[in-house]
């Protein structure tokens, strides 16, 4: 990965709908060359996806919760993760250092739906306990960080 790839990544993180022609103009290459580079970034897994960011409240997901999971000591982590993956309300899952094994970010429509989700999580084999915080509002999220230097 070189400086042009990093520039392309930075541009696409800011606006994934930029055309190859516009990307090419901004990095000083031809559109076919940019198309090839972006294709390589996609096939190598550097660029994982393109998606639309939607205002959660506008689609009925007005409650955001951060749920800490303490895993049972004898639990199979892969099985627990598979169970979490099957729950559509879970938007993000982080493996943590410390007492909690996982931190989940979940979105639901109502507090009653959050209660149902927490009950399901507590009944998941391998989950010892949960602790939940509810976001009162979201000031920002998914803010792209500046692209750094790739590892050598």
Phi, psi and omega per residue, in radians:
X1 nan 2.252 -3.118
X2 -2.002 -3.023 -3.091
X3 -1.091 -0.585 3.122
X4 -1.196 -0.751 3.073
X5 -1.028 -0.770 3.122
X6 -1.081 -0.696 3.094
X7 -1.113 -0.744 3.110
X8 -1.071 -0.761 3.120
X9 -1.065 -0.807 3.136
X10 -1.039 -0.792 3.135
X11 -1.114 -0.773 -3.127
X12 -1.214 -0.554 3.078
X13 -1.175 -0.549 3.094
X14 -1.343 -0.632 -3.137
X15 -2.765 1.713 -3.083
X16 -1.253 -0.085 -3.133
X17 -1.675 0.091 3.086
X18 -1.076 2.415 3.117
X19 -1.292 2.821 3.069
X20 -1.074 -0.616 3.122
X21 -1.105 -0.750 3.134
X22 -1.209 -0.731 3.068
X23 -1.025 -0.787 -3.133
X24 -1.052 -0.762 3.133
X25 -1.042 -0.717 -3.061
X26 -1.342 -0.448 3.133
X27 -1.832 -0.075 3.066
X28 1.403 0.505 3.080
X29 -2.141 3.084 3.045
X30 -1.415 2.747 3.105
X31 -1.037 -0.756 3.100
X32 -1.074 -0.638 3.113
X33 -1.158 -0.703 3.102
X34 -1.153 -0.743 3.114
X35 -0.989 -0.784 3.129
X36 -1.111 -0.784 -3.135
X37 -1.101 -0.792 3.138
X38 -1.103 -0.714 3.087
X39 -1.021 -0.720 3.111
X40 -1.172 -0.677 3.105
X41 -1.131 -0.632 3.099
X42 -1.220 -0.846 -3.065
X43 -1.193 -0.468 3.114
X44 -1.465 -0.125 3.114
X45 1.556 0.031 3.084
X46 -1.144 -0.856 3.010
X47 -1.642 2.012 -3.038
X48 -1.639 -0.521 -3.053
X49 -2.944 2.838 2.967
X50 -2.172 2.346 -3.141
X51 -2.624 2.797 3.068
X52 -1.565 2.272 3.025
X53 -1.523 2.193 -3.045
X54 -2.060 2.513 3.045
X55 -1.177 1.967 -3.034
X56 -0.956 -0.718 -3.112
X57 -1.076 -0.563 -3.094
X58 -1.213 -0.299 3.099
X59 -2.004 0.408 3.024
X60 1.412 0.369 3.131
X61 -2.046 1.174 -3.023
X62 -1.468 -0.104 -3.120
X63 -2.000 2.101 3.076
X64 -1.931 2.235 -3.131
X65 -2.204 2.514 2.995
X66 -1.909 2.075 -3.005
X67 -2.061 2.075 3.082
X68 -1.552 2.368 -3.115
X69 -2.045 2.213 2.969
X70 -1.772 2.120 -3.087
X71 -1.507 2.511 3.030
X72 -1.103 2.551 -3.067
X73 -1.093 -0.544 -3.111
X74 -1.632 0.111 -3.058
X75 -1.207 2.612 2.995
X76 -1.585 1.912 -3.054
X77 -1.002 -0.678 3.129
X78 -1.092 -0.676 3.110
X79 -1.166 -0.712 3.110
X80 -1.105 -0.784 3.125
X81 -1.090 -0.693 3.108
X82 -1.088 -0.704 3.108
X83 -1.136 -0.731 3.107
X84 -1.112 -0.742 -3.112
X85 -1.035 -0.503 -3.110
X86 -1.411 -0.093 -3.115
X87 -1.724 1.896 -3.027
X88 -1.145 -0.391 -3.135
X89 -1.225 -0.334 -3.131
X90 -1.432 2.024 -3.097
X91 -1.557 -0.646 -3.115
X92 -2.478 2.615 3.108
X93 -2.416 2.178 -3.133
X94 -2.073 2.318 3.021
X95 -1.485 2.234 -2.949
X96 -1.946 2.698 2.909
X97 -1.609 2.508 -3.137
X98 1.997 -2.837 -3.080
X99 -1.149 -0.810 3.133
X100 -1.299 2.436 3.104
X101 -1.477 -0.648 -3.070
X102 -2.399 2.652 2.945
X103 -2.138 2.122 -3.132
X104 -1.892 2.461 2.951
X105 -1.902 2.133 -3.094
X106 -2.186 2.608 3.057
X107 -2.222 2.317 3.100
X108 -2.438 2.996 -3.106
X109 -1.460 -0.604 -3.039
X110 -2.447 2.897 3.063
X111 -1.117 -0.614 3.100
X112 -1.084 -0.701 3.093
X113 -1.166 -0.623 3.079
X114 -1.125 -0.738 3.101
X115 -1.023 -0.788 3.120
X116 -1.075 -0.706 3.115
X117 -1.100 -0.784 -3.126
X118 -1.110 -0.688 3.081
X119 -1.068 -0.789 3.113
X120 -1.065 -0.742 -3.142
X121 -1.101 -0.755 -3.137
X122 -1.169 -0.379 3.095
X123 -1.585 -0.057 -3.138
X124 -1.235 2.199 3.094
X125 -0.975 2.278 3.140
X126 1.751 -0.218 3.121
X127 -1.643 2.093 3.126
X128 -1.461 -0.757 -3.140
X129 -2.857 2.893 3.106
X130 -2.286 2.762 2.996
X131 -2.479 2.260 -2.965
X132 -2.118 2.376 2.965
X133 -2.062 2.479 3.142
X134 -1.903 2.257 3.100
X135 -1.315 2.234 3.087
X136 -1.305 -0.612 3.055
X137 -2.795 2.834 3.101
X138 -1.911 2.047 3.135
X139 -1.421 -0.693 2.963
X140 -2.900 2.781 3.023
X141 -2.748 2.841 3.120
X142 0.999 0.554 3.116
X143 -1.279 2.106 3.137
X144 -1.136 2.315 3.055
X145 -1.482 2.680 3.084
X146 -1.037 2.479 3.117
X147 -1.228 2.253 3.127
X148 -1.616 -2.905 3.083
X149 -1.439 2.306 -3.135
X150 -1.157 2.653 3.109
X151 -1.085 2.556 -3.114
X152 -1.301 nan nan
